[in-house]
Amino acid sequence: MVSLIKRNMSMAIIPIILFHPKPDENLVITAYQAGAEDFIYGDWKEKLVEVRIRRIIERSRRDMSINPSTHLPGPTIIEHELSEHIKNNTECAVAYADLDNFKAYNDYYGYYFGDSIIRLTARIIKDVVFDVCREGFVGHIAGDDYIFIVPQDKYQLVCTSIIKTFDSLIRLKYEDADLDRGFISTQNRKGEPEEFPILTISIAVILNQKGMFNHVGEMSKMLADLKKATKMKSGSNYMVERRSKY
């Protein structure tokens, strides 16, 4: 039965917890091998069982929110992290990083090489953030969009280091002929041929102040607007929002 559930695409992500007061050892082993998340046996101790079930559910939700390509926290964990900073009035810098013209690169070189860019960017951001401040946070929203959170006195060093490292390493992901030209030629979103420069990275930064935001939606909108403005500048850049909440 456990194997049948795990083979069902719509049910495979649901945690399976089994109970038997006195199971045979082989039954327990078989259950785990079939995909059961936990097997509770012995005396039914309600409080202990409740805690174990809660932990399994929490672990399942966490695992579902981890990006499978970069192994970074996904949207659910990102939203929780931002909510905690807002609730606790943490003075921090929240940054939204996004690649410029990534779709063109992905169309030109193919999914395999596009995914390698996603993983490279994640590694660069993660390494820089945690090298500068161990208390930082890095998340992967989706595609080529990332979030990182650092103390306010660290964001300049982190952003400049990410840009410097990215601009250096990204050249290794191009063929020599494309580097010599300084661009790739492929169809744009309208289906028309267009020349796209070497990939760059844009970073929008908001300095979270006490009481500035009431919920994640406000912060998300402000970051999205600032990201658009940052991407209008040529090359890799970061831009800090100096306006108050709107």
Contacts in CASP RR format, 6 or more apart in sequence:
PFRMAT RR
TARGET T0000
AUTHOR 0000-0000-0000
METHOD contacts of the structure
MODEL  1
MVSLIKRNMSMAIIPIILFHPKPDENLVITAYQAGAEDFIYGDWKEKLVE
VRIRRIIERSRRDMSINPSTHLPGPTIIEHELSEHIKNNTECAVAYADLD
NFKAYNDYYGYYFGDSIIRLTARIIKDVVFDVCREGFVGHIAGDDYIFIV
PQDKYQLVCTSIIKTFDSLIRLKYEDADLDRGFISTQNRKGEPEEFPILT
ISIAVILNQKGMFNHVGEMSKMLADLKKATKMKSGSNYMVERRSKY
2 16 0 8 1.000
2 18 0 8 1.000
2 31 0 8 1.000
2 34 0 8 1.000
2 35 0 8 1.000
2 36 0 8 1.000
3 34 0 8 1.000
3 35 0 8 1.000
5 11 0 8 1.000
5 12 0 8 1.000
5 14 0 8 1.000
5 16 0 8 1.000
6 12 0 8 1.000
6 16 0 8 1.000
6 34 0 8 1.000
6 35 0 8 1.000
13 60 0 8 1.000
13 64 0 8 1.000
15 37 0 8 1.000
15 38 0 8 1.000
15 56 0 8 1.000
15 57 0 8 1.000
15 60 0 8 1.000
16 35 0 8 1.000
16 36 0 8 1.000
16 37 0 8 1.000
17 36 0 8 1.000
17 37 0 8 1.000
17 38 0 8 1.000
17 39 0 8 1.000
17 40 0 8 1.000
17 52 0 8 1.000
17 53 0 8 1.000
17 56 0 8 1.000
18 31 0 8 1.000
18 36 0 8 1.000
18 38 0 8 1.000
18 39 0 8 1.000
18 40 0 8 1.000
19 39 0 8 1.000
19 40 0 8 1.000
19 41 0 8 1.000
19 44 0 8 1.000
19 49 0 8 1.000
20 27 0 8 1.000
20 39 0 8 1.000
20 41 0 8 1.000
20 42 0 8 1.000
21 41 0 8 1.000
21 42 0 8 1.000
21 43 0 8 1.000
21 44 0 8 1.000
22 41 0 8 1.000
22 42 0 8 1.000
23 39 0 8 1.000
23 41 0 8 1.000
28 39 0 8 1.000
28 41 0 8 1.000
31 39 0 8 1.000
32 39 0 8 1.000
37 56 0 8 1.000
37 60 0 8 1.000
38 52 0 8 1.000
38 53 0 8 1.000
38 56 0 8 1.000
40 49 0 8 1.000
40 52 0 8 1.000
61 76 0 8 1.000
62 77 0 8 1.000
64 76 0 8 1.000
65 73 0 8 1.000
65 74 0 8 1.000
65 75 0 8 1.000
65 76 0 8 1.000
65 77 0 8 1.000
66 72 0 8 1.000
66 73 0 8 1.000
66 74 0 8 1.000
66 77 0 8 1.000
67 73 0 8 1.000
67 74 0 8 1.000
67 122 0 8 1.000
67 139 0 8 1.000
67 140 0 8 1.000
67 142 0 8 1.000
69 115 0 8 1.000
69 118 0 8 1.000
69 119 0 8 1.000
69 122 0 8 1.000
69 140 0 8 1.000
70 118 0 8 1.000
70 119 0 8 1.000
70 122 0 8 1.000
70 123 0 8 1.000
70 140 0 8 1.000
72 122 0 8 1.000
72 126 0 8 1.000
72 138 0 8 1.000
72 139 0 8 1.000
72 140 0 8 1.000
72 146 0 8 1.000
73 81 0 8 1.000
73 137 0 8 1.000
73 138 0 8 1.000
73 139 0 8 1.000
73 140 0 8 1.000
74 139 0 8 1.000
74 140 0 8 1.000
74 141 0 8 1.000
74 142 0 8 1.000
75 141 0 8 1.000
75 142 0 8 1.000
77 139 0 8 1.000
78 139 0 8 1.000
78 141 0 8 1.000
78 147 0 8 1.000
79 216 0 8 1.000
81 137 0 8 1.000
81 149 0 8 1.000
82 94 0 8 1.000
82 147 0 8 1.000
82 149 0 8 1.000
82 216 0 8 1.000
82 219 0 8 1.000
83 215 0 8 1.000
83 216 0 8 1.000
84 90 0 8 1.000
85 92 0 8 1.000
85 94 0 8 1.000
85 149 0 8 1.000
85 208 0 8 1.000
86 208 0 8 1.000
86 211 0 8 1.000
86 213 0 8 1.000
86 214 0 8 1.000
86 215 0 8 1.000
86 216 0 8 1.000
86 219 0 8 1.000
89 210 0 8 1.000
89 211 0 8 1.000
90 208 0 8 1.000
91 151 0 8 1.000
91 152 0 8 1.000
91 207 0 8 1.000
91 208 0 8 1.000
91 209 0 8 1.000
91 210 0 8 1.000
92 149 0 8 1.000
92 150 0 8 1.000
92 151 0 8 1.000
92 152 0 8 1.000
92 207 0 8 1.000
92 208 0 8 1.000
93 149 0 8 1.000
93 150 0 8 1.000
93 151 0 8 1.000
93 152 0 8 1.000
93 154 0 8 1.000
93 155 0 8 1.000
93 205 0 8 1.000
93 206 0 8 1.000
93 207 0 8 1.000
93 208 0 8 1.000
94 147 0 8 1.000
94 148 0 8 1.000
94 149 0 8 1.000
94 205 0 8 1.000
94 206 0 8 1.000
94 208 0 8 1.000
94 219 0 8 1.000
94 223 0 8 1.000
95 147 0 8 1.000
95 148 0 8 1.000
95 149 0 8 1.000
95 150 0 8 1.000
95 155 0 8 1.000
95 158 0 8 1.000
95 159 0 8 1.000
95 203 0 8 1.000
95 204 0 8 1.000
95 205 0 8 1.000
95 206 0 8 1.000
95 238 0 8 1.000
96 145 0 8 1.000
96 146 0 8 1.000
96 147 0 8 1.000
96 203 0 8 1.000
96 204 0 8 1.000
96 205 0 8 1.000
96 223 0 8 1.000
96 224 0 8 1.000
96 226 0 8 1.000
96 227 0 8 1.000
97 121 0 8 1.000
97 125 0 8 1.000
97 145 0 8 1.000
97 146 0 8 1.000
97 147 0 8 1.000
97 148 0 8 1.000
97 162 0 8 1.000
97 201 0 8 1.000
97 202 0 8 1.000
97 203 0 8 1.000
98 144 0 8 1.000
98 145 0 8 1.000
98 146 0 8 1.000
98 201 0 8 1.000
98 202 0 8 1.000
98 203 0 8 1.000
98 204 0 8 1.000
98 227 0 8 1.000
98 231 0 8 1.000
99 117 0 8 1.000
99 121 0 8 1.000
99 144 0 8 1.000
99 199 0 8 1.000
99 200 0 8 1.000
99 201 0 8 1.000
99 202 0 8 1.000
100 199 0 8 1.000
100 200 0 8 1.000
100 201 0 8 1.000
100 202 0 8 1.000
100 231 0 8 1.000
100 235 0 8 1.000
100 236 0 8 1.000
101 196 0 8 1.000
101 197 0 8 1.000
101 199 0 8 1.000
101 200 0 8 1.000
102 114 0 8 1.000
102 117 0 8 1.000
102 143 0 8 1.000
102 144 0 8 1.000
102 199 0 8 1.000
103 189 0 8 1.000
104 184 0 8 1.000
104 186 0 8 1.000
104 188 0 8 1.000
104 194 0 8 1.000
104 196 0 8 1.000
105 113 0 8 1.000
105 114 0 8 1.000
105 117 0 8 1.000
105 184 0 8 1.000
105 196 0 8 1.000
105 199 0 8 1.000
106 113 0 8 1.000
106 114 0 8 1.000
106 117 0 8 1.000
107 186 0 8 1.000
107 187 0 8 1.000
108 184 0 8 1.000
108 185 0 8 1.000
108 186 0 8 1.000
108 196 0 8 1.000
109 173 0 8 1.000
113 173 0 8 1.000
116 173 0 8 1.000
117 144 0 8 1.000
117 170 0 8 1.000
117 173 0 8 1.000
117 199 0 8 1.000
118 143 0 8 1.000
118 144 0 8 1.000
120 169 0 8 1.000
120 170 0 8 1.000
120 173 0 8 1.000
121 144 0 8 1.000
121 146 0 8 1.000
121 166 0 8 1.000
121 201 0 8 1.000
122 138 0 8 1.000
122 140 0 8 1.000
122 146 0 8 1.000
124 162 0 8 1.000
124 165 0 8 1.000
124 166 0 8 1.000
124 169 0 8 1.000
125 138 0 8 1.000
125 146 0 8 1.000
125 148 0 8 1.000
125 162 0 8 1.000
126 138 0 8 1.000
127 165 0 8 1.000
128 158 0 8 1.000
128 161 0 8 1.000
128 162 0 8 1.000
128 165 0 8 1.000
129 136 0 8 1.000
129 137 0 8 1.000
129 138 0 8 1.000
129 148 0 8 1.000
129 150 0 8 1.000
129 158 0 8 1.000
130 136 0 8 1.000
130 138 0 8 1.000
131 161 0 8 1.000
132 150 0 8 1.000
132 154 0 8 1.000
132 157 0 8 1.000
132 158 0 8 1.000
132 161 0 8 1.000
133 150 0 8 1.000
133 151 0 8 1.000
133 154 0 8 1.000
133 158 0 8 1.000
135 151 0 8 1.000
136 148 0 8 1.000
136 149 0 8 1.000
136 150 0 8 1.000
136 151 0 8 1.000
137 147 0 8 1.000
137 148 0 8 1.000
137 149 0 8 1.000
137 150 0 8 1.000
138 146 0 8 1.000
138 147 0 8 1.000
138 148 0 8 1.000
139 146 0 8 1.000
139 147 0 8 1.000
139 148 0 8 1.000
140 146 0 8 1.000
140 147 0 8 1.000
141 147 0 8 1.000
148 158 0 8 1.000
150 158 0 8 1.000
152 207 0 8 1.000
155 205 0 8 1.000
155 207 0 8 1.000
155 240 0 8 1.000
159 203 0 8 1.000
159 205 0 8 1.000
159 238 0 8 1.000
160 238 0 8 1.000
162 201 0 8 1.000
162 203 0 8 1.000
163 201 0 8 1.000
163 203 0 8 1.000
163 236 0 8 1.000
163 237 0 8 1.000
163 238 0 8 1.000
166 200 0 8 1.000
166 201 0 8 1.000
166 236 0 8 1.000
167 200 0 8 1.000
167 201 0 8 1.000
167 236 0 8 1.000
170 198 0 8 1.000
170 199 0 8 1.000
170 200 0 8 1.000
171 179 0 8 1.000
171 198 0 8 1.000
173 199 0 8 1.000
174 184 0 8 1.000
174 198 0 8 1.000
178 184 0 8 1.000
179 198 0 8 1.000
182 197 0 8 1.000
182 198 0 8 1.000
183 195 0 8 1.000
183 196 0 8 1.000
183 197 0 8 1.000
183 198 0 8 1.000
184 195 0 8 1.000
184 196 0 8 1.000
185 193 0 8 1.000
185 194 0 8 1.000
185 195 0 8 1.000
185 196 0 8 1.000
186 193 0 8 1.000
186 194 0 8 1.000
186 196 0 8 1.000
187 193 0 8 1.000
187 194 0 8 1.000
188 194 0 8 1.000
197 234 0 8 1.000
197 235 0 8 1.000
200 234 0 8 1.000
200 235 0 8 1.000
200 236 0 8 1.000
200 237 0 8 1.000
201 236 0 8 1.000
202 227 0 8 1.000
202 230 0 8 1.000
202 231 0 8 1.000
202 233 0 8 1.000
202 236 0 8 1.000
202 237 0 8 1.000
202 238 0 8 1.000
202 239 0 8 1.000
203 230 0 8 1.000
203 237 0 8 1.000
203 238 0 8 1.000
203 239 0 8 1.000
204 223 0 8 1.000
204 226 0 8 1.000
204 227 0 8 1.000
204 229 0 8 1.000
204 230 0 8 1.000
204 238 0 8 1.000
204 239 0 8 1.000
204 241 0 8 1.000
205 226 0 8 1.000
205 238 0 8 1.000
205 239 0 8 1.000
205 240 0 8 1.000
205 241 0 8 1.000
206 219 0 8 1.000
206 222 0 8 1.000
206 223 0 8 1.000
206 226 0 8 1.000
206 240 0 8 1.000
206 241 0 8 1.000
207 240 0 8 1.000
207 241 0 8 1.000
208 219 0 8 1.000
212 244 0 8 1.000
212 245 0 8 1.000
213 219 0 8 1.000
213 245 0 8 1.000
218 245 0 8 1.000
222 241 0 8 1.000
222 245 0 8 1.000
222 246 0 8 1.000
223 241 0 8 1.000
226 239 0 8 1.000
226 241 0 8 1.000
229 239 0 8 1.000
230 237 0 8 1.000
230 238 0 8 1.000
230 239 0 8 1.000
233 239 0 8 1.000
END
